[in-house]
């Protein structure tokens, strides 16, 4: 069991957040596959997408992890990428979202 994360988001996001989180899980699957294939260019692109998308929805911690993935892919640091995606998986599994 990971650390609980609390987040307050605008109530306008309430209906779209479940799908948003499902898509982030899909991003992790794609990053893991790209790691298997040694496709750091794709990982860099996916990290960049995570950074922007997560930030736009108010998930600043996930946005920062996306940035770390992007930067790690540029220098082909597989261990750092794996650490970041594990943190994302933990965050998604333990986030408690309140809508106001």
N, C-alpha and C positions, 0 to 999 in steps of 0.2 A: 504494500500500500504506500503510495507516495504522499507527498506534502499536498495539503489542500490549498487551492488557489481561489481567491474571491475576486470577482470582477463585477462591476456595475456598468451596464450598457443602457443605451437609450431604448425605451420600450418599442420604438419603431423597428428595431432589429429582432425582436422576439421570435417572429415567425420564420426568419431566414437563418438564424444561428444554428439550429440542428443540422441543416444541410451544409452550411459553411464548415462545421466541424467534421462532417463525413468527408467532405472534399479535402480537408487537411490530412485526414488519415490516408486518403488516396495518394496525396502528394508524397507522404512518407513511403508508401509502397513503391512509387515511381523512383524515389531517391535510392531506396535499397536496391532496386533492380539496376539502376544506372551505376551504382557502386560495383555490383557484380560484373557489369559490362565494362567497367573502367571509363565510363562516359562522364568525365568531370565537367565537360561543357554543359551537358544537360543538367547536372547537379547545380552548377553555378546559376543557370537560368531558373531552375525550380526554387533555389534559395532566394533569388532576387524577387520572384513572384510571391513567395511567402512573406518576405519583408514588406512588400507594398500592400498586399491584400490584407494581411493580418493587422497592419497598422491602420488601414482604412476602416476596419471594423472595430478598432479599439483594443485589440489584443497585442499590446505593446511588447509583452514578454516574448510572445511567439514571433513578432516582427524582428526583435533583436536576435532570436535564434535563427531566423531566416537569413539575416545579415551574416551571422557567423558561418552558416552553411555556404553561402555565396563566397565569402572570403576564403574559407578552407578549401573550397573546390578550385579556386584560382591557383592555390599552391599545392593541390593534390594531397591534402592531409586527411586521409581516410578516417583515422582515429577521432579527429575533431568532428568530422561530419557525423560519425556514428554517435558520439556523445551528444551532439546537438539534437539529433532525431530522437534519441532516447528521452531527452528532456522534453521534447515536444509531445511525445506519446504520453509521458507522465503527466504533463500539464493538461492535455486534453482529457485524460482519464480522471483527473482530480479537480477540474475547474468547477466552481460553483458560481453560476451567473445569476445576478439579480437584474431585473429590468425596471427602470424608473422613467 
